[in-house]
Amino acid sequence: MRKAWIWATVAIGTALGFVMLLVLGVYMAAGNLAGEAGQRALGLAKNAVPAAYAPIVQKWGNLCSAISPALLAAQLYQESGFNPNATSPAKAQGIAQFIPGTWAVQGIDGNGDGVADVWDPRDAIPSAASYDCKLASYVKDAPGNTTENMLAAYNAGAYAVIKYGGVPPYQETQNYVKTITTLAQSFAAPVQRLDPSRQAAGAIYYAQKKLGTPYLWGGDGTPDQGGRFDCSGLTKAAYESVGITLPRVANDQYNAGPHPKRNELLPGDLVFFSHDPTDSRAIHHVGIYVGGGYMIDAPRTGAVIRFDPIDTSDYFGATRVTADGAKALPTSV
């Protein structure tokens, strides 16, 4: 037993050294990329929107210059989490969360079947885009950014935007504008390399200290749970250790920042796995990338937190977590 323990200790020590070399090496190589990330493309990031709705969002997100597919996707995610049956205490309905009075005026027959149905995303998504563009036309002469003014009008009314000459000084409205514009970055297809996260090394350091810890379904690492985690509990705790609060569930963590391509991964990126390769809402597992094609993850009941390869058949994509991206996420979707 003692011999086995010694070999296990050596193996873990070697693995930790391997991780730190990867982190240092990759970040030295990535250092020149900081500041090179430019404007995001207006198209959608691959699989960021459920496949059933992506073509509609892509089409109607280009209805006017004030919106984009990514911005429209961010609004839908913020409002309903892409749930076509969503309701709210304010009686808002459907994927775009129209209240009945607004729908009666702004709802359109987007799919041409002769009925404007608030519960049908083929009508509700075009109606949301149409309403955004109408609001943009109302505030087009106000100073400032047209998209931000449109979002402010959506939240506070066009009169307030016109009165204050741009986004009004209401904290709720200013937060709404920042939330949607930030969240849109998670749905946009990037056109350039993305900045590395400055908190990533700290998140990896936290996760690697948990190597060998037994898995626990629903585990958040609390003392009463014996310090054990499940996959998203580990990633949440790792980023909390560097001051970033992520949602508890893996498929919500996916929207905490922009999405690097497989060949652009850097240590600290969250990597995701899904039963449906076209739908981020079907994500079932998450880990923290450490470089070299490996992640630290809490894989399943009966296993321990360990290194695993990311290149499996259900690999879905990755997220470069940002503080603003995490703050922009809805508290529940």
C-alpha positions as CSV (number, residue, x, y, z in Angstrom):
1,M,0.0,0.0,0.0
2,R,2.8,2.4,0.9
3,K,4.5,1.8,-2.4
4,A,1.3,2.4,-4.3
5,W,0.7,5.7,-2.3
6,I,4.2,6.9,-3.2
7,W,3.7,6.2,-6.9
8,A,0.3,8.0,-6.8
9,T,1.9,11.0,-5.1
10,V,4.7,11.1,-7.7
11,A,2.1,10.8,-10.5
12,I,0.0,13.7,-9.1
13,G,3.1,15.8,-8.6
14,T,4.2,15.2,-12.1
15,A,0.8,16.0,-13.4
16,L,0.7,19.3,-11.5
17,G,4.1,20.2,-12.9
18,F,2.8,19.3,-16.3
19,V,-0.2,21.6,-15.9
20,M,1.9,24.6,-14.7
21,L,4.3,24.2,-17.6
22,L,1.3,24.1,-20.0
23,V,-0.2,27.2,-18.4
24,L,3.0,29.2,-18.5
25,G,3.9,28.1,-22.0
26,V,0.5,28.7,-23.5
27,Y,0.1,32.1,-21.8
28,M,3.6,33.2,-22.9
29,A,2.6,32.4,-26.4
30,A,-0.8,34.1,-26.0
31,G,0.7,37.2,-24.5
32,N,1.0,38.8,-27.9
33,L,-2.7,38.2,-28.5
34,A,-3.8,40.4,-25.7
35,G,-5.4,43.5,-27.1
36,E,-5.7,42.0,-30.6
37,A,-9.3,40.9,-30.1
38,G,-11.4,43.2,-32.3
39,Q,-15.0,43.6,-33.1
40,R,-17.1,40.4,-33.0
41,A,-18.9,39.3,-36.2
42,L,-22.6,39.9,-36.4
43,G,-23.3,36.3,-37.1
44,L,-24.0,33.6,-34.4
45,A,-21.5,31.5,-32.7
46,K,-21.8,27.9,-33.7
47,N,-24.5,26.1,-31.8
48,A,-25.0,28.9,-29.3
49,V,-28.7,29.1,-30.2
50,P,-30.8,25.9,-30.3
51,A,-30.9,24.6,-33.8
52,A,-34.7,25.0,-34.1
53,Y,-34.4,28.7,-33.7
54,A,-30.9,29.6,-35.1
55,P,-32.1,30.2,-38.7
56,I,-34.9,32.4,-37.5
57,V,-32.6,34.4,-35.3
58,Q,-30.0,34.7,-38.0
59,K,-32.6,35.9,-40.5
60,W,-34.5,38.4,-38.4
61,G,-31.4,39.6,-36.5
62,N,-30.4,41.4,-39.7
63,L,-33.8,43.2,-40.0
64,C,-32.2,46.6,-39.3
65,S,-28.8,48.0,-38.5
66,A,-29.6,48.6,-34.8
67,I,-29.7,44.8,-34.1
68,S,-27.7,41.7,-35.0
69,P,-28.4,38.0,-34.7
70,A,-26.2,37.9,-31.6
71,L,-28.0,40.8,-29.9
72,L,-31.4,39.2,-30.7
73,A,-30.2,35.9,-29.3
74,A,-29.0,37.6,-26.2
75,Q,-32.4,39.2,-25.7
76,L,-34.2,35.9,-26.1
77,Y,-31.9,34.2,-23.7
78,Q,-32.2,36.9,-21.2
79,E,-36.0,36.9,-21.4
80,S,-36.8,33.1,-21.5
81,G,-33.6,31.0,-21.9
82,F,-35.1,30.1,-25.3
83,N,-38.1,28.5,-23.7
84,P,-41.1,28.9,-26.0
85,N,-43.5,28.1,-23.1
86,A,-42.1,30.6,-20.6
87,T,-44.4,32.8,-18.5
88,S,-43.7,35.4,-15.9
89,P,-45.5,36.9,-12.9
90,A,-46.1,40.0,-15.1
91,K,-48.0,37.7,-17.5
92,A,-45.3,37.9,-20.1
93,Q,-45.5,35.0,-22.6
94,G,-43.4,32.9,-24.8
95,I,-39.8,32.9,-26.0
96,A,-39.7,36.7,-26.4
97,Q,-41.8,37.4,-23.2
98,F,-44.4,39.7,-24.7
99,I,-47.1,40.9,-22.4
100,P,-50.6,40.6,-24.0
101,G,-51.1,44.3,-24.6
102,T,-47.7,44.7,-26.3
103,W,-48.3,41.6,-28.4
104,A,-51.7,42.9,-29.6
105,V,-49.9,45.8,-31.2
106,Q,-46.5,44.4,-32.0
107,G,-47.1,40.7,-32.7
108,I,-46.6,39.7,-36.4
109,D,-47.3,36.6,-38.4
110,G,-43.6,35.7,-39.0
111,N,-44.2,32.3,-40.5
112,G,-47.1,33.3,-42.8
113,D,-49.7,30.9,-41.6
114,G,-52.2,33.6,-41.1
115,V,-52.0,33.7,-37.3
116,A,-49.7,35.8,-35.0
117,D,-49.2,33.4,-32.1
118,V,-47.1,34.6,-29.1
119,W,-46.4,30.9,-28.2
120,D,-44.9,30.1,-31.6
121,P,-41.2,31.1,-31.9
122,R,-41.6,31.5,-35.6
123,D,-43.9,34.4,-34.9
124,A,-42.5,35.6,-31.6
125,I,-38.8,35.9,-32.7
126,P,-39.7,38.0,-35.8
127,S,-42.0,40.1,-33.6
128,A,-39.1,40.8,-31.2
129,A,-36.8,41.8,-34.0
130,S,-39.6,44.0,-35.6
131,Y,-40.3,45.7,-32.2
132,D,-36.6,46.4,-31.7
133,C,-36.3,48.0,-35.1
134,K,-39.4,50.1,-34.5
135,L,-37.9,51.4,-31.2
136,A,-34.7,52.1,-33.0
137,S,-36.6,54.2,-35.5
138,Y,-38.2,56.2,-32.7
139,V,-34.9,57.2,-31.1
140,K,-32.8,57.4,-34.3
141,D,-32.1,61.1,-33.8
142,A,-31.0,60.8,-30.2
143,P,-27.3,61.3,-29.5
144,G,-25.2,58.2,-28.8
145,N,-25.1,54.6,-29.9
146,T,-28.2,53.6,-31.8
147,T,-28.3,50.0,-30.5
148,E,-27.8,51.2,-26.9
149,N,-30.6,53.8,-27.3
150,M,-32.9,51.1,-28.8
151,L,-32.3,48.8,-25.8
152,A,-32.8,51.7,-23.4
153,A,-36.1,52.5,-25.2
154,Y,-37.1,48.8,-24.8
155,N,-36.6,49.1,-21.1
156,A,-37.6,52.7,-20.2
157,G,-39.6,53.8,-23.2
158,A,-38.6,55.9,-26.3
159,Y,-39.7,59.2,-24.6
160,A,-37.1,58.8,-21.8
161,V,-34.3,58.3,-24.4
162,I,-35.4,61.3,-26.4
163,K,-35.8,63.4,-23.2
164,Y,-32.3,62.6,-21.9
165,G,-30.5,62.6,-25.3
166,G,-29.5,58.9,-25.0
167,V,-29.5,56.2,-22.4
168,P,-31.4,57.8,-19.5
169,P,-29.8,58.0,-16.0
170,Y,-31.8,55.1,-14.6
171,Q,-29.7,52.4,-13.0
172,E,-32.1,49.7,-14.1
173,T,-32.0,50.9,-17.7
174,Q,-28.2,51.3,-17.7
175,N,-27.8,47.8,-16.3
176,Y,-30.2,46.4,-18.9
177,V,-28.2,47.9,-21.8
178,K,-24.9,46.7,-20.4
179,T,-26.3,43.2,-19.7
180,I,-27.7,42.7,-23.2
181,T,-24.7,44.1,-25.1
182,T,-22.3,42.0,-22.9
183,L,-24.4,38.9,-23.2
184,A,-24.4,39.3,-27.0
185,Q,-20.7,38.6,-27.0
186,S,-21.5,35.1,-25.9
187,F,-23.7,34.5,-29.0
188,A,-21.5,36.3,-31.6
189,A,-19.1,34.4,-33.9
190,P,-15.7,35.9,-33.2
191,V,-13.7,37.1,-36.1
192,Q,-10.4,37.4,-34.3
193,R,-8.5,35.7,-31.5
194,L,-10.0,36.3,-28.1
195,D,-8.1,37.9,-25.2
196,P,-6.9,35.4,-22.5
197,S,-8.7,35.6,-19.2
198,R,-6.6,37.1,-16.5
199,Q,-8.4,35.0,-13.8
200,A,-7.8,31.7,-15.6
201,A,-4.6,30.7,-13.9
202,G,-6.2,31.1,-10.5
203,A,-9.1,29.0,-11.5
204,I,-6.8,26.2,-12.6
205,Y,-4.8,26.5,-9.4
206,Y,-8.0,25.9,-7.4
207,A,-9.1,23.0,-9.5
208,Q,-5.7,21.2,-9.5
209,K,-5.7,21.3,-5.6
210,K,-8.9,19.2,-5.8
211,L,-7.4,16.4,-7.9
212,G,-8.2,13.0,-6.4
213,T,-11.4,14.3,-4.6
214,P,-14.3,11.9,-5.0
215,Y,-17.2,13.0,-7.2
216,L,-20.6,13.9,-5.6
217,W,-23.7,14.6,-7.7
218,G,-24.9,18.1,-6.7
219,G,-21.6,18.7,-4.8
220,D,-20.5,22.3,-4.2
221,G,-17.5,21.4,-2.1
222,T,-19.1,22.4,1.2
223,P,-17.8,20.9,4.5
224,D,-21.1,18.9,5.0
225,Q,-20.5,17.4,1.6
226,G,-16.9,16.4,2.5
227,G,-15.5,19.0,0.1
228,R,-16.8,17.0,-2.9
229,F,-18.0,18.3,-6.2
230,D,-19.9,17.5,-9.4
231,C,-18.7,18.9,-12.7
232,S,-20.3,22.3,-12.6
233,G,-19.9,22.6,-8.9
234,L,-16.1,22.4,-9.4
235,T,-16.0,24.9,-12.2
236,K,-18.2,27.3,-10.2
237,A,-16.0,27.1,-7.2
238,A,-12.8,27.4,-9.2
239,Y,-14.0,30.7,-10.7
240,E,-15.5,31.9,-7.4
241,S,-12.0,31.6,-6.0
242,V,-10.9,34.4,-8.4
243,G,-14.0,36.6,-7.8
244,I,-16.2,35.4,-10.7
245,T,-19.6,34.0,-9.8
246,L,-21.0,31.5,-12.4
247,P,-24.4,29.9,-12.6
248,R,-24.7,26.5,-10.9
249,V,-25.7,24.5,-14.1
250,A,-23.3,23.7,-16.9
251,N,-25.5,24.8,-19.8
252,D,-25.9,28.2,-18.2
253,Q,-22.1,28.5,-17.6
254,Y,-21.7,28.2,-21.4
255,N,-22.9,31.8,-21.8
256,A,-20.4,33.4,-19.4
257,G,-18.2,34.7,-22.2
258,P,-17.3,34.4,-25.9
259,H,-16.5,31.0,-27.5
260,P,-13.0,30.3,-28.8
261,K,-12.6,27.7,-31.5
262,R,-11.0,24.3,-30.7
263,N,-7.6,25.5,-32.0
264,E,-7.8,28.7,-30.0
265,L,-8.3,27.1,-26.6
266,L,-6.2,28.5,-23.7
267,P,-5.8,27.2,-20.1
268,G,-8.7,28.3,-18.0
269,D,-11.3,28.1,-20.7
270,L,-14.4,26.0,-19.8
271,V,-15.0,23.1,-22.1
272,F,-18.4,21.6,-22.6
273,F,-20.0,18.4,-23.7
274,S,-23.5,17.9,-25.0
275,H,-25.8,15.1,-25.9
276,D,-27.0,17.2,-28.8
277,P,-24.2,18.8,-30.9
278,T,-26.6,21.6,-32.1
279,D,-28.0,22.7,-28.8
280,S,-26.2,24.4,-25.9
281,R,-29.2,23.7,-23.7
282,A,-28.4,20.0,-23.9
283,I,-24.9,20.4,-22.4
284,H,-24.4,17.7,-19.7
285,H,-20.7,18.1,-18.6
286,V,-18.1,20.8,-18.1
287,G,-14.4,20.9,-17.3
288,I,-11.5,23.4,-17.0
289,Y,-9.1,23.2,-19.9
290,V,-5.4,23.0,-18.9
291,G,-3.7,22.7,-22.3
292,G,-2.4,19.9,-24.4
293,G,-5.9,18.6,-25.1
294,Y,-6.6,17.9,-21.4
295,M,-9.0,19.3,-18.8
296,I,-9.5,18.9,-15.1
297,D,-13.0,17.7,-14.4
298,A,-15.3,15.8,-12.0
299,P,-16.5,13.2,-14.4
300,R,-19.1,10.9,-12.7
301,T,-20.2,9.0,-9.6
302,G,-17.5,6.5,-8.5
303,A,-14.7,8.6,-10.1
304,V,-12.5,11.3,-8.7
305,I,-11.5,14.8,-9.9
306,R,-8.9,14.1,-12.5
307,F,-7.3,14.9,-15.9
308,D,-9.3,13.8,-18.9
309,P,-8.9,14.4,-22.7
310,I,-11.4,16.8,-24.2
311,D,-11.5,15.3,-27.7
312,T,-14.4,13.0,-27.3
313,S,-17.5,12.4,-29.5
314,D,-19.7,14.7,-27.4
315,Y,-17.3,17.7,-27.2
316,F,-19.5,20.7,-27.8
317,G,-17.4,23.8,-27.5
318,A,-15.7,26.2,-25.0
319,T,-16.2,29.5,-23.2
320,R,-13.6,32.1,-22.2
321,V,-15.1,33.2,-18.9
322,T,-15.2,37.0,-18.3
323,A,-16.3,38.8,-15.2
324,D,-18.8,41.0,-17.2
325,G,-20.0,37.9,-19.1
326,A,-20.8,36.1,-15.8
327,K,-22.5,39.1,-14.4
328,A,-24.7,39.5,-17.5
329,L,-26.2,36.0,-17.1
330,P,-29.8,35.8,-15.9
331,T,-30.2,34.5,-12.4
332,S,-32.4,31.7,-13.7
333,V,-33.3,30.6,-17.3
